[in-house]
Amino acid sequence: MKKILVFRNEVGDLQAVKDGFSMPALFLPLLWMIYKKMYLHAIIYFPASLIVGGICVKAGMPGMLLYIAIKVLIGYKGNEFLGKDLIGRGYALFDSFEVEHQLDAEAKLEEMKSLNGV
C-alpha cells in the first residue's frame, strides 16, 4: 500500500504527494524538480551536481560513490522536500489515504477535486 498525502491551498487546488521513495527524483532530479515547480531546489541542485560531477572525474570511485549517495538521498527525501515546498507555497496538509496502485490514487484525487468543486 502506498500512502498519498493531499495538500490544498486557499483557492482549493489539490496536490497529491506520495509518501516515500521517488523514482523520478532518483533518475531525473533536475527535471523532476522543475516539473514539480521546486525552482529553488533546482537552482541549488544544478551547480551542486556540476561540482560533484567534477569531483567524480578527479576522485574516481570515491567521487562516484558520493554522486550515487546524493542521488539516492534525493530519491528518498524528494517527496518530503516536495511536501515542504508546497507548504511554503501556501498549501496545507488536507487529507491522506492509502492505495494499491497509482491509477487508484489518481482516481481518488479526481473524486476529491469534484467533491471540493475544483
N, C-alpha and C positions, 0 to 999 in steps of 0.2 A: 504494500500500500504506500502511496505517495501522499505526503501532506502538502496541501496547497494553502498558501496564505493570500488573502484577498485584501487589498488596500483600496481605500476610497478617498477622493478629495472632496472639497466643498461643493463642486459642481455636480458630483455624483458619479464621476468617471471611475470605473473599477479597473484595477490592475492585479493580475494573478502572478504570484511568485512561488515556484516550487521550493519547498524547504529541503535543503540538502545539496548534493553534488550537481554541478552544471557542466555537462559535456561541451556545449558550445563555448563556455568560458575557458575551458581547458584547451581546446584545439584552436579557437579563433578569438582570443581575448580582446584584441583591439576592435575588431569588427563587432563583436558581441556588445562591448561597452558603448560603441557608437549607436548600434541598433536600439539598445535599451535607454538611450539618452543619458548615459553616465559620462558626460563630456569631461568633467574634471578628472575622473578616474582615467579616462583615455589620454588626457593631456599628461598626466603623471606617468602612466604606463609606457607610452611611446618612447620618450627619451630613456627611461629606465631600461626598457628592453634593448635599446641600442647599446647602452653601456654594458649590460650583462652579455650581449652578443659579442662585444669587443673583448670582454673578459674570457668568454668561451674560446675565442680564437687564440688569445695569448696563453691561457692557462691549460688548454686541452681538456682532459677528462674532468678535473675538479670544476672547471667553469661550466661544462656541460651538465654536471650534476646540479650545480646551482641553478642553471636555467630550467631544468626539469622540475626541481623543487619549487621554484617560483610558479611555474605553470600549474602544478598540482595544487598548490596553495590557492591560486586564483580559482581553480575548479571547485575546490571545497568551500571557499569563502565567497564566491561570486554572487550567489543568490542572497547571502546575508548582506553583502555590500549593496546589492540592488534594493533590498528592503529598506535599508538605512537611507539610501539615496531618495527613494520615494517619500519617506518621511520628511526628509529635508526639502522636498518639493511640495509639501503641503498635504500629503496623503497621510492617512491614519489606518492602522490595522482595523479592518471592518469585520472580517469573518475568516474562518478556516474550515477546511474539510479534507477528507481523505478519499482518494480514488485509486483504482487499479491501473487505469491506462490514461494516456494523455488526452485521448478523444473524450473520455468521461469528464475530465477537468474542463475542457473547452465547452462541452455541453452544459455543465453546471454553471460556469461563468456566464454563458449566454442567458441561462434561465435567471440568474441573479440580476443581470442587466435589465431583462424585460420586467422583472418584478420591481426594480428601482426606477423604471422609466428612463433608462439611459439608452 
